[in-house]
Amino acid sequence: MMELTNYGITLRRLTEDKIEMVRQWRNDPKIQQYMEFRDYITPEMQAAWFKRINNDNNYYFIIVYEGKEVGLINVKDVDYEQKTGEPGIFIYDDDCLDSDVAIRASLCMGDFIWNVLQMEKMYIHIMRDNIRAIKYNSLFGYKLADGQEGVMNQLYVLTREDVKNNKRTKQFKKIFNK
């Protein structure tokens, strides 16, 4: 099993035996309300989804903090030629919502994206009314793409250069022992 550990966090590659837990998380209104796909996810839909994403173009990880599974983080649709992909994260555990767990997980995933996968540009989509996610991703340097002002599911972009020049990311890494 693939595992990434750094910044006091462990990211464990999603395996088939964990997809029911993730399905329960995704169907919870506290998560579902921030997703573009908001329909109820059946076990059959979840199994089909896992079959589609369980490959080297999609990396989904369970976030483990202090021995507890607390959320999901990923980079999907990795294009090795264009050196692009689309990351995402959600924290399910209420005890971790207003903590530094998401930052730790994002730093760990960022090291994987930029240093292991050698990506050059990341794209994310955020629902326009998800102010918390917009603020969070701007900490890491994501910027709203041109022409997205009126769009509901807005596109944001982050380049390798943005990451290199981001003072906050450097500060976070120092704080969490990197």
Summary of the structure (lengths in Angstrom):
residues: 178
radius of gyration: 15.6
end to end distance: 24.0
largest distance: 44.0
contacts: 501
relative contact order: 0.14
helix: 39%
strand: 30%
